[in-house]
Amino acid sequence: MGGVVDGPPGLAVSARDFGLAGPRGWAFRGVTVEAEPGSLIAVEGPSGSGRTCLLLALTGRMKPTEGTAAVGGFELPKRMAAVRRVSALAHVTGVTDLDPALTVGEHLRERALLQRRFTSLRGLLRPRGERAAETRRGIEAALTAAGLDVETLPKGPRTAVRDLERLEALRLSLALALIGRPRLLGVDDADLKLSPAERSELWAQLRSLTDSGVTVMAVCSEAPEDAVVVRTGPGTSPGADAATDANPEADAGPEAESSDQANPGTDPEADASPEADASPETDSHDDAKEAADALAETGRS
């Protein structure tokens, strides 16, 4: 099992008396956690206890109501945008849903194209062959880190998402998030509807990511023994999680973004540079060609 190759270091996560109120009451309240960079953080609790809301709040996607928190030294809610830029989400219903009609290869190409949006002007001026090779390496590293061997799928990269087993689909979602080389990875419903053997496989894969330095925060019904455990449940309003999960931007405040992968894995201060997000519309055709070329060169298109 491989981790993210040459990725940036993970982020420390801390919170004290952290809480978020939704339209039906408190989604979660009184959460306290201290986790070092590269930790495996398990958000444990029953469905509807505010687990997903806590995941979204600690990755900068929802604005907290009370308490204090910091991710990698960035205080929440003041630095929500900075946290979004160095984090990514996987397997979050309504946020990172896979399209069942698209193939695995199409999802990977689409994600690679989206990542190009955050390339600096200097990067865009590099020869197309170099950019395609870099894209290929990024996709390969992400697939390896997620434990997904595309060539073993029924139709290889042409396998439709609807034909994937549940664990395979979860691994694909992980790979898509890891293409951006995030320093904090949030995974929702990590153990939902998985067999005991599949759960063991998944936790081993997530541990391999933390071994490579990435901080992983995973929502689950039962946390593994070696994780930093954050529990939700008693004291939260029944149904609050379901109400806000249906719209992750609810009560999120003006800093919330509609994209779950807002510039993942890049410099938190990148928006201060005039080169940031410099992706001309005229390059869109070349971007698509490069993404396809990168996958073709690895036998994945």
N, C-alpha and C positions, 0 to 999 in steps of 0.2 A: 504494500500500500504506500503510495507516494503522497507527499504533501505539495503545497504550492511552492514551485521552484523560484528561488531568489525573490520571494515576496517581501514586502515591507513588514516591519515588526507589528505584532498585535497591540491592542489597546487595553489599558487598565479600565475597569468599570467600577464605579462606586455610586452608592445612593444611600440616603438616610431619610427616613420618614417620607418616602416618595409616594405620591398619590395622584390619581387622575379621576376627575368627576365627569361622567357621561350624562346623556340626556335622561337616564333613568336612575341616576345616583352614582355612587362610587364604583368605577370599574375595578380599581384596586387602591389600597391605601396602606400606609405604614410599612412600605417595603424598604428594607435595609440590606445592602450587599456590598462586599468588598472583594474584588477579583483582580488578580495580577494579569499583566499582558500574557497572552497565550493560554488563558484558562478555558476550561470547558464549563460553561455556566448552564445549569439546567433549571428552567422555569417550570416548576412542578405544581400541578393542581388539577382539579376537575374542569371539564369543559364548562365555560360560562363564568369562570372565576376571575377573569381579567388577565389571563396569561398573554393573549395576543396583544392586548392593549399595552401591557408592560413591555413586551418585545418592541412594539412600534415606538413607544416613548423613549426607550433607551437607545434606539437607533436613530433618533431625531425625526421621526415621522409623525408623532403626536405630541402636543404641548401639555406638559404636566400641570396639575393644579396646585400642588403643594409639595413641600420638602425640597431637598437638594440632590443633585446628581451631577456626575462628571464622567465623560468618556474620553480617555486619552488626554486628560487635562482640559477638555472643552466643557465648560459648564452648560448645563441644561436648565432652562430653555434658551438662554442667551445665544448659545452657539449651535443651535439645531442644524443650520445649513452646513456648518463645518463637519458635524458628525455624520450627516447624510453623505458627504463627499468621501468619507473614508470607510463607509460601511455598505453592506449589501444584504438583501433579503432573498430567501429561498422558501418555496412551498407555502406562501402566505395566500390563502384564499381571498380573491377579490383584488389582489395586488400583483402577484407574480404568476397568475394562472397560465398554464400551458394551453395552447390551442390544440384540441384533439385532432383537428383536420390537418395540421402541419406535420411535417416529418422532423425527425431529430436533426438532420442536416440543415433544414430550413430555419429551425430555431437557433442553431449555432451561427449560421450566417447572419441572421437578423441581429443577434446579440453582438456579433463582431462589428457590424455596421454601426450600431448604437454606440459602442465603445469608441469608434472613430470620431464621434462628435466631440470627444474630450481631448483630442490630440492637438498639441500646440501647432502653430503655424510652421515652426521649424520641422516638426515631424511630418507635416503634410508635404513639405518640399523635398523629402527624401525620395529616392527612386522607388517606383512602384514595386519592383521586385523585392526590395528590402522591406517595404511595409507589409507585403504579402507574407514574407517569411516570418516577420515578427508576429503577424496575426496567427499564422499556423502554429508557431511555438506557444502562443498564449492559449489557443484552443486545446492543443495537446496537453499542456500542463494542467489546465482546468479539468479536462476529462480524466486525467490520471488522478488528480487530487480528489475528484468525486467518485472514483472507482468505477467509472462507466467505460466499458470497452465497446465502442460502437460496432465494431466488426462482428461481435457475437450476437447482435440483435437479429431478428428474423430476416429483415431486409437491409441490414446494415444501416447506413445513414438515411436510407429512404424509408425506414420504418416509421409509420405514423404514431403520434403520441397515443392515440386511442388503443394501439396494439401493445403498448408497453405494460409490463407488470408494475405493480405499485412501487416497489423499491427502485426499479429502473427509472420510473418517472421522477421519483424523488432525487435520484442521482443526477438526472438531467437538469433538474431545477438547481441543484447545487453547482453543477458545472457552469451553467449560465451565469450564476451569481459570481463565481470565482474568476471568470474571464477578466473582470475589472480589478483583480488582485486586491480585494478589500482587506482592511486590517481588523475589521469586526464583521462577522457573518452571523446573521440572525436566521434561524430556521424554525418555522412554525409546525406544530403537529408532527414532530419528528418520528414518534412511534405509533402514530394512528394507523390502526388496521394492519399492523405488521405482525408476523409470527414471532415467537421468541427468538428463533434463529436469525430472522431478518433484523430484529432489533439489535441483536448482538453485532451483526455486520455493520449496521448503520453507526452505532456508537463507536465501534472500532475505526470507522472511516472518519468520523468527526474528531476522534482523538488524534488521528494522523495529521489532521489539519492543525490542531493545537500544537502538536510536536514540531510543525514547521514554523510556528510563531503566530499563527492567526488566532485571535480570540473568537470563540464560538459560543453563541447563546442559543440554546435550543429549548423550545416549548415541548413538554412531554407530560404524560400521565404518571410515569414512574421514573425517577432519576437514577442514573447509575451511581454506584458507591463513590467513585473517584471524582465526581463533579462538585463544583460550587453550587449548592442548591438554594434556589429562591422559591419560596412557596407562596401561592396565592390561594384564596378560598375564604376562610372565616372573616367576616366583617365587610365583605363586598356585597354589592346589591345584586340579587339574582337577576340574570338576564342582561346586566349592564354590558358584559363582554360581547354578547351576541348583537346587541343594539349598535355598539360602536364598531364592531368588526365588519358589519355590513357596509360601513362607510368609514374607512380608516382616517379620513380627513375631518370627521366630525369633531367639533370643539378643538381642532388642532391649532387654531390661530393662524395669523397671517404668514408664518414661516413655513407652514406645511407645503409639501410639493405633491403633485399628482403622480410623479414617477417614483417607483420604488428603488430605482438604481440611479439616484442623482449623483452622477460623476463618481462612481465608486472607485476607491483605491488610489485617488489622486491626491496631490498636495492640498491640504485644507485651505491654504491661502491662494490657491490657483486663480481664484476669481479676481485677485488684485493685479494679475499680469495681463497686459494687452493681448498676449498671445493665446490666452486660455479660451477654450471653446471656439477656436477659429477654424471652422469647418465650412468653407464656401459651398453654396448649393451646387455650383458647377462641378464640384468634385463627387457628387452623389453617384454618378454612373461609375466613375473609377473606383469608388469605395466598394460598390457592389461587386465589380469585377475582381477586386483584390480579395474580398472575402471569399468569393467562389473559388478563386485560384488557390488560396491558402488551404481550403478544404480539399480541393482536387489533388493537390500535391501530397497530401497525407492519406489519400485514398478514401476520403470521407465526403465525397459529393456524388 
